[in-house]
């Protein structure tokens, strides 16, 4: 089993920045894709950004150039640096991990990000 604990959400003004963190514990091996999805009120959950164990990044067009995903394998932690935040970035952000071996995935409990003046 894998447990994911997120932190870093909150309220920020448009144009501001936040950094989300997610730390994994439990049955961790080397080959995981980690990342973030988000779900706005009344909308489906959607990809924000992911990063593979080899460092390949993928992100949604809506966040390209503003959000940066990174990971620290020694700490089993993935980060999402969010800059130039917009009201449409308001959502619950979910940490995500998928085994690159078994394709089994895990989700965090979610952290609220609200962008509002």
Number of C-alpha atoms within 10 A of each C-alpha: 7 13 16 21 17 20 15 15 18 14 15 18 14 17 14 14 17 18 16 21 22 26 18 21 13 9 8 13 11 13 14 23 22 28 28 26 20 22 19 17 9 6 9 9 15 14 20 24 24 25 21 19 15 10 13 10 16 16 19 13 10 12 18 12 11 13 20 19 23 20 22 10 12 7 11 17 19 25 23 22 15 20 17 15 22 19 15 12 21 20 21 19 25 25 30 24 25 17 18 15 10 9 11 10 14 16 17 19 13 22 20 18 22 21 20 16 9
